[in-house]
Amino acid sequence: MYDHNYYESGAPVRAARVYDSCSDKDCFSGLPVTLESGELSPEINILRSRSAQVENISVNVEPVPFNRGFYQTDLTITFDIEIAGYAQSGAEPVIMRGKAYAAKSCILYGSESSVRTFFSGDAQPAADTSDGLPTAAVSVLEPIVLETRIENICSDSRQIPGQRGIAVTLGLFSVVELIRPTTIMVPTMEYSIPQRECFSESESPCEIFERLKFPEEEFIPLTLNGTDRGSGETMDAS
């Protein structure tokens, strides 16, 4: 039945609700790098990292036993690594690419639901799952390479003489969220005509430029604590 008051106050919208989230600063130490070229050349004695990127994150969500509504989120992170190798200082670099892998876990609240929702065509939202589990969303910044070194390859806790590999230490900032689809009410208002004038195509580039506000903040250097020089604050040198 049509409820007039229901729709007068707002419009129902299907959206993804974040039930729980966490942010983390991880240091993944000594990750072995699997080189595309195979083994590390015995001529390489010096390493310098060129770049590191998150290539992929595999996510698995499982309910936590005896803790209803909580879920363990396991992440397997694949890094794409590029390294320059040198036989000696000043020598021509050998560019090497490879993969490194790291794992991390967190427990978040994701509520409970036994509802299965079906959609026509391609209208299914990304946050909906057919097994009743919430969807995990992971956001990351590009990793920071903290160390790149040559080390002996270990097998069954034993070092194999003559076999060398590359290990990297990476710093990573991440945010993990548990999401479920839900219907929310969004307040609506009568449409109004925008008051801001549009730039006219007949105006010259200089006339348009004259309208722009001078970006004073771009010319004020920031201090170490994030304040500008004109704020009157001084840094504590202790």
N, C-alpha and C positions, 0 to 999 in steps of 0.2 A: 504494500500500500504506500502511496506517495505521501511522504511527510513534508509538508510545506516548510515548517519551522526548521527542520533538519537541514534543508538545502539553502534556506535563507541565510543561515549563520556562517556557512562556509561550503567548501567543495571537498568531497572525499578524494584522496589521492593514495594510490598504491605506491609505497616507498620501502626502502631498505632501512630498518632500524638497527643501530649499533647497540647491542646489549651490554657488551663489555669490551675493554681494550687495554692495552699496555704498551709502553714504549721501553726500548732497551738500547743499551750501548754495550755491544759485545766486542771482545778481543779474542779472535780466533788465532791461537798461537801454533806455529810449526805445522801448518797444513802442507802435506806433500803435493807437489805439482806434477801432474801426468802430462808430459810433453807430447805434442803431436809428432815430433820427430823421433820419439822413442827415448833412448838413453841420452844422458848428458855427455857431450863430447869431453874426452880427457884433456883437451887443450884449454878448456874454459876454466879460468881460475878466479875471475871477478864477475860479479853480477850487479846489474842495476835495473830496478823495476821501471817499466815504461807506462803501464796502465793496468788497472784491474776493474772489472765490471761484473755486476750480478747478471748472469745470463738467464738463470731460471730459478724458481723456488717451487719445490714440490711440497704440498701441504696435505696433511692427514689429520682429520678430526675424529676423536673417539670419546664416548661418554666416560666420565670418571666413576668407577664403581662406588656405590654407597654415598655418592654426593650428587643428588638429583639436580639437574640443571647446569652442572659443571662439565667442562670438556677439556681434554688434553689435546693441545694443538702441536703437532710435530712438524718441524720444518727441515727440509734438506735443501741447502743452498748451493747452487753451482756457480762458481766464479770463473770468468774468462780472464786469463793472466797473460800479459805480454812482458817479456824480459829481454834485456840486452846482455849478452855474455861477451867477456873479453879474455883473450889469452894473457894479456898483460896491460898495464896502464898505458893509455894512448893508442892501443891497437884498434883495428877496425872491428866494430861490434858485430856479433852474430845475433840476429833477432830470432827469439824463440817464443812460441805460443803454447799454452797448455791449459789444463783445467785443474781447479782445486775445489774440494767439497767440504762443507761444514754442516753440522746439525745442531738444532736447538729446540727446546720445548717450553711451553708455558701452559698454565691452566687458567681458563677464563670462564665466566658465567655466560651461558648462551640460552637460558630459559629452556622450556620443554614444549614440544608440539607434536601431535600425532596426525595433524592435518596433511593431506596430500592435495596439492593444487595443480590443476591442469590448465593450459592456455592454448588458444588457437594460434596457428601460424608460428611466427617467430617472436611472439610477444612475451615469452617467459623471461622474468627478471633474473639477473645473475645471482641474487641472494636467495633464491628459492631452491630447495633440494627435495627430492622425492622420497628420501629415507628418513625424514624428520629431523635431520641434523642441521645445525646452523652452518652458514658458510663463513669460512675464514678469509679475511682480506689482509694482505701483508704489503706494507709500503716501506721502501728502503731508499736511503741515499747511496750514492756510489761509494764503494769501500775505500778506505784509506790504507795504503800499503805502509806498514810500520817496519817491516824487516824482510829482507830476501837473502837467503844464505844457501851455501852448498853443504850437504850433509851425506853421511853414509846411509845407504839403503838398508833397512832392517827387515829380516825375515825370521819369524818364530823367535822374536826377542834376541836374535843374534845379528851382529853386523857382518856384512859380506865384504871382505877386503876388495878394493878396486872398483866396487860399484857405488856410484855417486848419484845423488838426486838433488832436487831443489825443494826447499821448504819456504813458505811465506807466512808472515803474521799480518793479519788484516783486522782493521777496526771497522765496525759496521753499526750505523744507527738505523733502528727499525721501529715500526708501529704495527701491532697485530690487533685485528678487530674481529669479533664474532657478530654476524649479521643475520637477521631474519626479515622476511618481507612482512609488512603490516599495512593496514589501512589507517590513515590519519586524516583529520579534518584540518584543512587549510583555510584560514579566514580570507574572504573575498571582499572587494570593494568595487564600486562603480568605476568604469573606465574613465579616465580623465585625459585631457589633451596635455601633452608635455609642454612645459613652459620654456624650456631651454631652446634657443634658436639654433638651427643647423647652420653649418658653414656653407656659404654660397659658392658654387663653382665659378661664379663670375669674379670672385675676389682674387686678388693677386696673391702669390705666395708670401710676399712681405706683409700684406695686410693680415693674413692668417697668422703669421709669425708674431705680429704685434699683439695678438690676443692672448698668446701663451704667457702663463705666469713664469717669471724668472725662477729657475730652480736653485734657490740659494743654498738649500741643504746639500746639494751635490758639490759645492765648493768649500764646505766646512769640514776639515779633516776630523775624524773621530779619534778620541783617545783610547787607551787600552780598555778602559771600563765602559766604553760605549757612549760617553758624553762628548759634546762638541766643545771646542775651545772657548766659545763665547758664553758657555753656561756659567762660568765663574768657579767651576769645581776644579780641584787639583787632585792629582794622583798621589796616593800614599806610596812613598818609595820604600817603605819598610818591608 
